[in-house]
Amino acid sequence: MTFRRPARPSWAGRNYTLLTAAAVVTNLGSHGALIAAAFAVLQSGGSGGDVGLVAAARTLPLVLFLLVGGALADRIPRHRVMVAANALNCLSQAVFAVLVLTGEARLWQMMLLSALGGTGQAFFNPAAEGMLLSTVSGEQANRAFALFRMSMNGAGIGGAALGGAMIAALGPGWVLAVDAAAFAVAGAMRAFLDVSHVPEREPGGGLLSDLREGWQEFITRPWLWSIVLQFSVVVAVVGAAESVYGPLVARDELGGAGPWGLALGAFGVGTIAGAVLMMRWKPRRLLLVGTLCVFPLALPSAALAVPVPAWALCAVMFVSGTAIEVFGVSWMATMHQEIPEEKFSRVSAYDWFGSVSMLPLATALAGPVESLVGRTAALWGCAGLVVAVTAAVLLVPDVRRMTRRPAGVKAGGAAGSADAESPVGRLG
């Protein structure tokens, strides 16, 4: 008897499979490394403010170089940008691991290495998102995005839980070493991506001209810039709560890195549940449903402010993970539907830039704000800001009315000016 290998679905081609597998590998390492970096600072005698400085050092170059990274990824083969960025991340995490393992890590060294890692991510993120968006097509795009995110976030569950356990048993240095190895493996996989399907770019007027074209795509779409503005606040306050206040609450109230790792793992389980839901559910009002699901991101900050027991924090993180995954898949489907392929990376760069622009300031100020008003008040403030900006973005008509169109039906004009009452229009 012969067994036939099950055929892959048409939307799960070679590039999609490589992208998904590489994302799984990197997320196994990076989710634990985020926890390890915070506890490496605390282990070296640093304070909550020092944890914030190291986190800010990573996000500052991310903000500075994102736009350049997006323009570059739309100009040269995206997989080359991805591999080079992975190599930089591998090197910086390897040196970070050696310093922590030998007990020689100093605050300025950890900040410098975190900055190098952020630089790599600035070039990687727009290229990776553009590559994924250009790889997927057809009616199954929603399912493809959901499965990709489910695989990626599923790896994050294991990475966060394993990272927390390894920190408790072996210390943060070994977790950073695992992350460096993961970047090396993922970079090797991404080197085999095929970009022959991507049309050759027409000669342009240079980097500044490319950036201006990306800006025009961005600013002429109210749904795009309004949600990016919303997430500039949401990412900042959630990032401060998770990278600075979360480890401190875990240390003082929950018993250390292990419970905090489990809480982050519960968030990952929630994202898997959300992805499974989105593989079956294709909401017609893409952005309205997605935006409503941002409100639960206020719950983890509120839970840390109380603070609730570890099991309750895990439950809250699960709910917020499920909700944000509904937003994430809806957002990717909207970008795939509305943005021209040759501008994917540039528009993605403006999206990333706006979304993380306030994160360095928020993480750097997290420690001083805690000293000024107290940790509890700071966490309640984070929760309140998430609710306020999410309610505000619902006032934008395009956000409330954006609808899913059949595959192959493109938006009319640069801003997607289809008839608002048409069943195939962008608004409905």
Buried (B, 14 or more C-beta within 10 A) or exposed (E): EEEEEEEEEEBBBEBBEBBBBBBBBBBBBBBBBBBBBBBBBBBBEBBBBBBBBBBBBBBBBBBBBBBBBBBBBBBEBBBBBBBBBBBBBBBBBBBBBBBBBEEEBEBEBBBBBBBBBBBBBBBBBBBBBBBBBBBBBEEBBBBBBBBBBBBBBBBBBBBBBBBBBBBBEEBBBBBBBBBBBBBBBBBBBBBEBEBEEBEEEEEEEEEEEBBBBBBBBBEBBEBBBBBBBBBBBBBBBBBBBBBBBBBBBBBEBBEBBBBBBBBBBBBBBBBBBBBBBBBEBBBEBBBBBBBBBBBBBBBBBBBBBBBBEBEEBBBBBBBBBBBBBBBBBBBBBBBBBBBEBBBBBBBBBBBBBBBBBBBBBBBBBBBEBBEEEEBBEBBBBBBBBBBEBBEEBBEBEBBBBBBBBEEEBEBBEEBBEBEEEBEBBBBB
